[in-house]
Amino acid sequence: MNDDSKNIGGIGIAYRRRSVRKFTDEPVSDATLQQLIDAAIHAPSGKNMQNWHFVVIRNKAVIHQMAALVEEKHEYLLGFIPAEDKQKAF
């Protein structure tokens, strides 16, 4: 697929999406957060209900606690996947 075909209908952004796994300690301004939330509320939602709820957490201790809870639940859910190869993929 060439670059032109990736931009048909404005979907080019989907091909330019990337994951970020390294973050800086630089704080995000309130204005930037507001811009991001404004953009997020325009994303599609199930049945176009747009029942958005956003919580901004800046306290690093709370963020680490939440990450630990997610990891704990992830491990719990792995127990429901019987095949070892599926567990590795999960």
ZAFIGU-633740 format. One record per atom (N, C-alpha, C, CB): residue number from 1; residue in one letter; atom name; x, y negated, z. Coordinates in Angstrom, 2 decimals. Glycine has a CB too. Example, Ala and Ser with C-alpha at 12.3 -4.5 7.8 and 13.67 -1.06 7.14 Angstrom:
! residues 2
pami / fise / dolum / east / north / up
1 / A / N / 13.19 / 5.69 / 7.80 $
1 / A / CA / 12.30 / 4.50 / 7.80 $
1 / A / C / 13.20 / 3.30 / 7.80 $
1 / A / CB / 11.31 / 4.47 / 9.05 $
2 / S / N / 12.85 / 2.25 / 7.08 $
2 / S / CA / 13.67 / 1.06 / 7.14 $
2 / S / C / 12.90 / -0.03 / 7.87 $
2 / S / CB / 14.08 / 0.60 / 5.72 $
***
This chain:
! residues 90
pami / fise / dolum / east / north / up
1 / M / N / 0.86 / 1.18 / 0.00 $
1 / M / CA / 0.00 / 0.00 / 0.00 $
1 / M / C / 0.89 / -1.23 / 0.00 $
1 / M / CB / -0.97 / 0.00 / 1.23 $
2 / N / N / 0.66 / -2.13 / -0.96 $
2 / N / CA / 1.49 / -3.32 / -1.00 $
2 / N / C / 0.95 / -4.40 / -0.08 $
2 / N / CB / 1.59 / -3.86 / -2.43 $
3 / D / N / 1.71 / -5.47 / 0.10 $
3 / D / CA / 1.32 / -6.52 / 1.05 $
3 / D / C / 0.01 / -7.18 / 0.67 $
3 / D / CB / 2.41 / -7.56 / 1.13 $
4 / D / N / -0.26 / -7.35 / -0.66 $
4 / D / CA / -1.50 / -7.99 / -1.08 $
4 / D / C / -2.71 / -7.17 / -0.68 $
4 / D / CB / -1.50 / -8.21 / -2.58 $
5 / S / N / -2.63 / -5.85 / -0.81 $
5 / S / CA / -3.78 / -5.02 / -0.46 $
5 / S / C / -4.04 / -5.02 / 1.04 $
5 / S / CB / -3.57 / -3.59 / -0.96 $
6 / K / N / -3.03 / -5.31 / 1.83 $
6 / K / CA / -3.20 / -5.35 / 3.28 $
6 / K / C / -3.88 / -6.64 / 3.73 $
6 / K / CB / -1.85 / -5.20 / 3.97 $
7 / N / N / -3.97 / -7.63 / 2.86 $
7 / N / CA / -4.56 / -8.90 / 3.24 $
7 / N / C / -5.98 / -9.07 / 2.70 $
7 / N / CB / -3.70 / -10.03 / 2.77 $
8 / I / N / -6.47 / -8.10 / 1.97 $
8 / I / CA / -7.82 / -8.18 / 1.42 $
8 / I / C / -8.82 / -8.27 / 2.58 $
8 / I / CB / -8.14 / -6.95 / 0.51 $
9 / G / N / -9.71 / -9.24 / 2.49 $
9 / G / CA / -10.74 / -9.39 / 3.51 $
9 / G / C / -10.19 / -9.85 / 4.85 $
9 / G / CB / -11.47 / -8.11 / 3.69 $
10 / G / N / -8.99 / -10.38 / 4.89 $
10 / G / CA / -8.44 / -10.88 / 6.14 $
10 / G / C / -8.02 / -9.80 / 7.12 $
10 / G / CB / -9.44 / -11.75 / 6.80 $
11 / I / N / -7.85 / -8.56 / 6.66 $
11 / I / CA / -7.48 / -7.49 / 7.60 $
11 / I / C / -5.97 / -7.39 / 7.79 $
11 / I / CB / -8.02 / -6.15 / 7.11 $
12 / G / N / -5.24 / -8.27 / 7.17 $
12 / G / CA / -3.78 / -8.23 / 7.29 $
12 / G / C / -3.31 / -8.27 / 8.72 $
12 / G / CB / -3.18 / -9.37 / 6.54 $
13 / I / N / -4.04 / -8.95 / 9.58 $
13 / I / CA / -3.64 / -9.04 / 10.99 $
13 / I / C / -3.58 / -7.66 / 11.63 $
13 / I / CB / -4.62 / -9.94 / 11.76 $
14 / A / N / -4.43 / -6.74 / 11.20 $
14 / A / CA / -4.42 / -5.39 / 11.77 $
14 / A / C / -3.11 / -4.67 / 11.44 $
14 / A / CB / -5.62 / -4.57 / 11.24 $
15 / Y / N / -2.53 / -4.99 / 10.29 $
15 / Y / CA / -1.28 / -4.36 / 9.90 $
15 / Y / C / -0.07 / -5.03 / 10.57 $
15 / Y / CB / -1.13 / -4.39 / 8.39 $
16 / R / N / -0.27 / -6.26 / 11.04 $
16 / R / CA / 0.83 / -6.97 / 11.69 $
16 / R / C / 0.80 / -6.81 / 13.20 $
16 / R / CB / 0.77 / -8.45 / 11.33 $
17 / R / N / -0.20 / -6.11 / 13.71 $
17 / R / CA / -0.33 / -5.88 / 15.14 $
17 / R / C / 0.88 / -5.12 / 15.65 $
17 / R / CB / -1.63 / -5.12 / 15.46 $
18 / R / N / 1.29 / -5.43 / 16.85 $
18 / R / CA / 2.42 / -4.71 / 17.44 $
18 / R / C / 2.23 / -4.61 / 18.94 $
18 / R / CB / 3.77 / -5.42 / 17.11 $
19 / S / N / 2.87 / -3.65 / 19.52 $
19 / S / CA / 2.81 / -3.48 / 20.96 $
19 / S / C / 4.02 / -4.14 / 21.59 $
19 / S / CB / 2.75 / -1.98 / 21.34 $
20 / V / N / 3.79 / -4.78 / 22.72 $
20 / V / CA / 4.88 / -5.43 / 23.44 $
20 / V / C / 5.05 / -4.70 / 24.76 $
20 / V / CB / 4.61 / -6.97 / 23.66 $
21 / R / N / 6.26 / -4.25 / 25.03 $
21 / R / CA / 6.51 / -3.51 / 26.26 $
21 / R / C / 7.55 / -4.17 / 27.15 $
21 / R / CB / 6.94 / -2.10 / 25.92 $
22 / K / N / 8.10 / -5.25 / 26.66 $
22 / K / CA / 9.07 / -6.00 / 27.46 $
22 / K / C / 8.51 / -7.41 / 27.65 $
22 / K / CB / 10.49 / -6.04 / 26.76 $
23 / F / N / 8.36 / -7.79 / 28.89 $
23 / F / CA / 7.77 / -9.08 / 29.20 $
23 / F / C / 8.77 / -9.93 / 29.96 $
23 / F / CB / 6.49 / -8.92 / 30.02 $
24 / T / N / 8.62 / -11.22 / 29.85 $
24 / T / CA / 9.47 / -12.15 / 30.60 $
24 / T / C / 8.75 / -12.56 / 31.87 $
24 / T / CB / 9.84 / -13.40 / 29.73 $
25 / D / N / 9.45 / -13.23 / 32.75 $
25 / D / CA / 8.85 / -13.75 / 33.97 $
25 / D / C / 8.26 / -15.15 / 33.75 $
25 / D / CB / 9.88 / -13.78 / 35.10 $
26 / E / N / 8.33 / -15.63 / 32.53 $
26 / E / CA / 7.82 / -16.97 / 32.23 $
26 / E / C / 6.30 / -16.99 / 32.40 $
26 / E / CB / 8.22 / -17.41 / 30.79 $
27 / P / N / 5.79 / -17.91 / 33.22 $
27 / P / CA / 4.34 / -17.96 / 33.44 $
27 / P / C / 3.60 / -18.40 / 32.18 $
27 / P / CB / 4.00 / -18.91 / 34.60 $
28 / V / N / 2.38 / -17.91 / 32.03 $
28 / V / CA / 1.53 / -18.30 / 30.91 $
28 / V / C / 0.67 / -19.47 / 31.38 $
28 / V / CB / 0.64 / -17.09 / 30.41 $
29 / S / N / 0.64 / -20.51 / 30.59 $
29 / S / CA / -0.10 / -21.71 / 30.99 $
29 / S / C / -1.60 / -21.46 / 30.97 $
29 / S / CB / 0.25 / -22.89 / 30.05 $
30 / D / N / -2.30 / -22.26 / 31.74 $
30 / D / CA / -3.77 / -22.18 / 31.77 $
30 / D / C / -4.34 / -22.43 / 30.37 $
30 / D / CB / -4.35 / -23.20 / 32.78 $
31 / A / N / -3.77 / -23.37 / 29.64 $
31 / A / CA / -4.25 / -23.69 / 28.30 $
31 / A / C / -4.10 / -22.49 / 27.36 $
31 / A / CB / -3.50 / -24.90 / 27.73 $
32 / T / N / -2.96 / -21.80 / 27.44 $
32 / T / CA / -2.74 / -20.62 / 26.60 $
32 / T / C / -3.72 / -19.51 / 26.98 $
32 / T / CB / -1.28 / -20.13 / 26.72 $
33 / L / N / -3.90 / -19.30 / 28.28 $
33 / L / CA / -4.86 / -18.28 / 28.72 $
33 / L / C / -6.26 / -18.60 / 28.22 $
33 / L / CB / -4.86 / -18.17 / 30.26 $
34 / Q / N / -6.65 / -19.84 / 28.27 $
34 / Q / CA / -7.98 / -20.24 / 27.79 $
34 / Q / C / -8.11 / -19.98 / 26.30 $
34 / Q / CB / -8.24 / -21.72 / 28.09 $
35 / Q / N / -7.06 / -20.26 / 25.52 $
35 / Q / CA / -7.07 / -20.00 / 24.08 $
35 / Q / C / -7.22 / -18.51 / 23.81 $
35 / Q / CB / -5.79 / -20.53 / 23.42 $
36 / L / N / -6.49 / -17.69 / 24.56 $
36 / L / CA / -6.57 / -16.23 / 24.37 $
36 / L / C / -7.95 / -15.70 / 24.71 $
36 / L / CB / -5.51 / -15.53 / 25.24 $
37 / I / N / -8.53 / -16.20 / 25.79 $
37 / I / CA / -9.87 / -15.75 / 26.17 $
37 / I / C / -10.89 / -16.22 / 25.14 $
37 / I / CB / -10.24 / -16.29 / 27.58 $
38 / D / N / -10.76 / -17.45 / 24.67 $
38 / D / CA / -11.67 / -17.94 / 23.63 $
38 / D / C / -11.59 / -17.06 / 22.38 $
38 / D / CB / -11.33 / -19.39 / 23.27 $
39 / A / N / -10.39 / -16.64 / 22.00 $
39 / A / CA / -10.24 / -15.76 / 20.84 $
39 / A / C / -10.84 / -14.39 / 21.13 $
39 / A / CB / -8.74 / -15.63 / 20.45 $
40 / A / N / -10.63 / -13.88 / 22.33 $
40 / A / CA / -11.12 / -12.54 / 22.68 $
40 / A / C / -12.64 / -12.45 / 22.66 $
40 / A / CB / -10.61 / -12.14 / 24.05 $
41 / I / N / -13.32 / -13.52 / 23.04 $
41 / I / CA / -14.78 / -13.45 / 23.08 $
41 / I / C / -15.38 / -13.40 / 21.68 $
41 / I / CB / -15.34 / -14.63 / 23.84 $
42 / H / N / -14.58 / -13.64 / 20.66 $
42 / H / CA / -15.06 / -13.54 / 19.29 $
42 / H / C / -14.83 / -12.16 / 18.69 $
42 / H / CB / -14.39 / -14.60 / 18.42 $
43 / A / N / -14.24 / -11.26 / 19.46 $
43 / A / CA / -14.01 / -9.90 / 18.99 $
43 / A / C / -15.34 / -9.15 / 18.96 $
43 / A / CB / -12.97 / -9.16 / 19.88 $
44 / P / N / -15.46 / -8.15 / 18.11 $
44 / P / CA / -16.70 / -7.37 / 18.07 $
44 / P / C / -16.95 / -6.67 / 19.40 $
44 / P / CB / -16.65 / -6.33 / 16.94 $
45 / S / N / -18.21 / -6.47 / 19.70 $
45 / S / CA / -18.58 / -5.73 / 20.91 $
45 / S / C / -19.67 / -4.73 / 20.57 $
45 / S / CB / -19.04 / -6.70 / 22.05 $
46 / G / N / -19.82 / -3.70 / 21.39 $
46 / G / CA / -20.84 / -2.69 / 21.16 $
46 / G / C / -22.22 / -3.30 / 21.10 $
46 / G / CB / -20.79 / -1.65 / 22.26 $
47 / K / N / -22.93 / -3.03 / 20.03 $
47 / K / CA / -24.28 / -3.55 / 19.81 $
47 / K / C / -24.33 / -5.08 / 19.87 $
47 / K / CB / -25.25 / -2.97 / 20.85 $
48 / N / N / -23.20 / -5.70 / 19.64 $
48 / N / CA / -23.07 / -7.16 / 19.66 $
48 / N / C / -23.59 / -7.76 / 20.97 $
48 / N / CB / -23.81 / -7.77 / 18.47 $
49 / M / N / -23.42 / -7.02 / 22.06 $
49 / M / CA / -23.93 / -7.49 / 23.35 $
49 / M / C / -23.08 / -8.60 / 23.93 $
49 / M / CB / -24.00 / -6.33 / 24.33 $
50 / Q / N / -21.80 / -8.61 / 23.58 $
50 / Q / CA / -20.87 / -9.65 / 24.02 $
50 / Q / C / -20.95 / -9.90 / 25.53 $
50 / Q / CB / -21.14 / -10.94 / 23.27 $
51 / N / N / -20.99 / -8.83 / 26.27 $
51 / N / CA / -21.04 / -8.93 / 27.74 $
51 / N / C / -19.63 / -8.97 / 28.31 $
51 / N / CB / -21.84 / -7.75 / 28.35 $
52 / W / N / -18.90 / -10.02 / 27.98 $
52 / W / CA / -17.50 / -10.15 / 28.35 $
52 / W / C / -17.33 / -10.49 / 29.82 $
52 / W / CB / -16.84 / -11.21 / 27.50 $
53 / H / N / -16.30 / -9.92 / 30.38 $
53 / H / CA / -15.86 / -10.24 / 31.74 $
53 / H / C / -14.34 / -10.26 / 31.71 $
53 / H / CB / -16.43 / -9.20 / 32.81 $
54 / F / N / -13.74 / -11.34 / 32.07 $
54 / F / CA / -12.30 / -11.46 / 32.08 $
54 / F / C / -11.82 / -11.81 / 33.48 $
54 / F / CB / -11.83 / -12.52 / 31.07 $
55 / V / N / -10.73 / -11.20 / 33.87 $
55 / V / CA / -10.11 / -11.50 / 35.15 $
55 / V / C / -8.63 / -11.74 / 34.87 $
55 / V / CB / -10.32 / -10.33 / 36.20 $
56 / V / N / -8.13 / -12.88 / 35.29 $
56 / V / CA / -6.71 / -13.19 / 35.12 $
56 / V / C / -6.04 / -12.96 / 36.46 $
56 / V / CB / -6.50 / -14.67 / 34.62 $
57 / I / N / -5.04 / -12.08 / 36.45 $
57 / I / CA / -4.31 / -11.77 / 37.67 $
57 / I / C / -2.86 / -12.19 / 37.46 $
57 / I / CB / -4.41 / -10.25 / 38.03 $
58 / R / N / -2.40 / -13.04 / 38.33 $
58 / R / CA / -1.02 / -13.54 / 38.23 $
58 / R / C / -0.13 / -13.00 / 39.35 $
58 / R / CB / -1.01 / -15.05 / 38.25 $
59 / N / N / -0.73 / -12.42 / 40.36 $
59 / N / CA / 0.00 / -11.90 / 41.51 $
59 / N / C / 0.66 / -10.57 / 41.10 $
59 / N / CB / -0.95 / -11.69 / 42.74 $
60 / K / N / 1.99 / -10.57 / 41.06 $
60 / K / CA / 2.72 / -9.38 / 40.59 $
60 / K / C / 2.47 / -8.15 / 41.45 $
60 / K / CB / 4.20 / -9.67 / 40.55 $
61 / A / N / 2.31 / -8.34 / 42.75 $
61 / A / CA / 2.04 / -7.20 / 43.64 $
61 / A / C / 0.72 / -6.55 / 43.27 $
61 / A / CB / 2.02 / -7.64 / 45.12 $
62 / V / N / -0.28 / -7.35 / 42.98 $
62 / V / CA / -1.59 / -6.81 / 42.58 $
62 / V / C / -1.49 / -6.11 / 41.23 $
62 / V / CB / -2.64 / -7.94 / 42.53 $
63 / I / N / -0.75 / -6.69 / 40.31 $
63 / I / CA / -0.56 / -6.08 / 38.99 $
63 / I / C / 0.10 / -4.71 / 39.14 $
63 / I / CB / 0.30 / -6.99 / 38.08 $
64 / H / N / 1.11 / -4.60 / 40.00 $
64 / H / CA / 1.79 / -3.33 / 40.22 $
64 / H / C / 0.86 / -2.31 / 40.88 $
64 / H / CB / 3.04 / -3.52 / 41.08 $
65 / Q / N / 0.03 / -2.77 / 41.80 $
65 / Q / CA / -0.95 / -1.88 / 42.43 $
65 / Q / C / -1.93 / -1.34 / 41.40 $
65 / Q / CB / -1.71 / -2.61 / 43.56 $
66 / M / N / -2.39 / -2.21 / 40.53 $
66 / M / CA / -3.32 / -1.78 / 39.49 $
66 / M / C / -2.66 / -0.79 / 38.53 $
66 / M / CB / -3.84 / -3.00 / 38.71 $
67 / A / N / -1.43 / -1.04 / 38.18 $
67 / A / CA / -0.70 / -0.12 / 37.28 $
67 / A / C / -0.55 / 1.25 / 37.93 $
67 / A / CB / 0.69 / -0.70 / 36.93 $
68 / A / N / -0.27 / 1.27 / 39.23 $
68 / A / CA / -0.13 / 2.54 / 39.93 $
68 / A / C / -1.46 / 3.29 / 39.95 $
68 / A / CB / 0.36 / 2.31 / 41.37 $
69 / L / N / -2.56 / 2.58 / 40.12 $
69 / L / CA / -3.87 / 3.22 / 40.10 $
69 / L / C / -4.19 / 3.80 / 38.73 $
69 / L / CB / -4.95 / 2.22 / 40.50 $
70 / V / N / -3.83 / 3.09 / 37.68 $
70 / V / CA / -4.05 / 3.59 / 36.32 $
70 / V / C / -3.23 / 4.87 / 36.09 $
70 / V / CB / -3.67 / 2.51 / 35.27 $
71 / E / N / -1.98 / 4.85 / 36.51 $
71 / E / CA / -1.13 / 6.04 / 36.37 $
71 / E / C / -1.70 / 7.22 / 37.15 $
71 / E / CB / 0.30 / 5.74 / 36.83 $
72 / E / N / -2.19 / 6.95 / 38.35 $
72 / E / CA / -2.77 / 8.00 / 39.19 $
72 / E / C / -4.00 / 8.61 / 38.51 $
72 / E / CB / -3.16 / 7.44 / 40.58 $
73 / K / N / -4.86 / 7.78 / 37.97 $
73 / K / CA / -6.07 / 8.26 / 37.28 $
73 / K / C / -5.69 / 9.01 / 36.01 $
73 / K / CB / -7.01 / 7.09 / 36.95 $
74 / H / N / -4.67 / 8.56 / 35.33 $
74 / H / CA / -4.18 / 9.24 / 34.13 $
74 / H / C / -3.77 / 10.67 / 34.47 $
74 / H / CB / -3.00 / 8.46 / 33.51 $
75 / E / N / -3.01 / 10.81 / 35.54 $
75 / E / CA / -2.58 / 12.14 / 35.97 $
75 / E / C / -3.77 / 13.01 / 36.33 $
75 / E / CB / -1.63 / 12.04 / 37.16 $
76 / Y / N / -4.77 / 12.44 / 36.99 $
76 / Y / CA / -5.98 / 13.17 / 37.36 $
76 / Y / C / -6.71 / 13.67 / 36.12 $
76 / Y / CB / -6.90 / 12.27 / 38.21 $
77 / L / N / -6.86 / 12.80 / 35.13 $
77 / L / CA / -7.58 / 13.17 / 33.91 $
77 / L / C / -6.85 / 14.24 / 33.10 $
77 / L / CB / -7.79 / 11.95 / 33.05 $
78 / L / N / -5.53 / 14.26 / 33.20 $
78 / L / CA / -4.77 / 15.30 / 32.50 $
78 / L / C / -5.18 / 16.70 / 32.96 $
78 / L / CB / -3.27 / 15.10 / 32.74 $
79 / G / N / -5.63 / 16.81 / 34.19 $
79 / G / CA / -6.06 / 18.10 / 34.71 $
79 / G / C / -7.26 / 18.68 / 33.98 $
79 / G / CB / -6.38 / 17.98 / 36.15 $
80 / F / N / -7.99 / 17.86 / 33.27 $
80 / F / CA / -9.16 / 18.32 / 32.53 $
80 / F / C / -8.84 / 18.76 / 31.11 $
80 / F / CB / -10.20 / 17.24 / 32.50 $
81 / I / N / -7.59 / 18.59 / 30.70 $
81 / I / CA / -7.18 / 19.00 / 29.35 $
81 / I / C / -6.43 / 20.32 / 29.48 $
81 / I / CB / -6.28 / 17.90 / 28.66 $
82 / P / N / -7.03 / 21.42 / 29.00 $
82 / P / CA / -6.46 / 22.74 / 29.25 $
82 / P / C / -5.15 / 23.04 / 28.52 $
82 / P / CB / -7.45 / 23.77 / 28.88 $
83 / A / N / -5.00 / 22.63 / 27.29 $
83 / A / CA / -3.81 / 23.00 / 26.53 $
83 / A / C / -2.65 / 22.07 / 26.86 $
83 / A / CB / -4.11 / 22.96 / 25.04 $
84 / E / N / -1.49 / 22.68 / 27.11 $
84 / E / CA / -0.32 / 21.89 / 27.47 $
84 / E / C / 0.05 / 20.89 / 26.39 $
84 / E / CB / 0.86 / 22.81 / 27.75 $
85 / D / N / -0.10 / 21.30 / 25.12 $
85 / D / CA / 0.24 / 20.39 / 24.03 $
85 / D / C / -0.70 / 19.18 / 23.99 $
85 / D / CB / 0.21 / 21.13 / 22.69 $
86 / K / N / -1.96 / 19.38 / 24.38 $
86 / K / CA / -2.90 / 18.26 / 24.45 $
86 / K / C / -2.53 / 17.33 / 25.61 $
86 / K / CB / -4.36 / 18.78 / 24.62 $
87 / Q / N / -2.06 / 17.91 / 26.71 $
87 / Q / CA / -1.65 / 17.08 / 27.83 $
87 / Q / C / -0.49 / 16.18 / 27.45 $
87 / Q / CB / -1.27 / 17.95 / 29.02 $
88 / K / N / 0.44 / 16.73 / 26.68 $
88 / K / CA / 1.59 / 15.91 / 26.25 $
88 / K / C / 1.14 / 14.79 / 25.33 $
88 / K / CB / 2.64 / 16.78 / 25.54 $
89 / A / N / 0.14 / 15.05 / 24.49 $
89 / A / CA / -0.35 / 14.04 / 23.56 $
89 / A / C / -1.17 / 12.98 / 24.28 $
89 / A / CB / -1.19 / 14.68 / 22.46 $
90 / F / N / -1.80 / 13.34 / 25.39 $
90 / F / CA / -2.65 / 12.41 / 26.14 $
90 / F / C / -1.79 / 11.36 / 26.75 $
90 / F / CB / -3.48 / 13.13 / 27.22 $
***
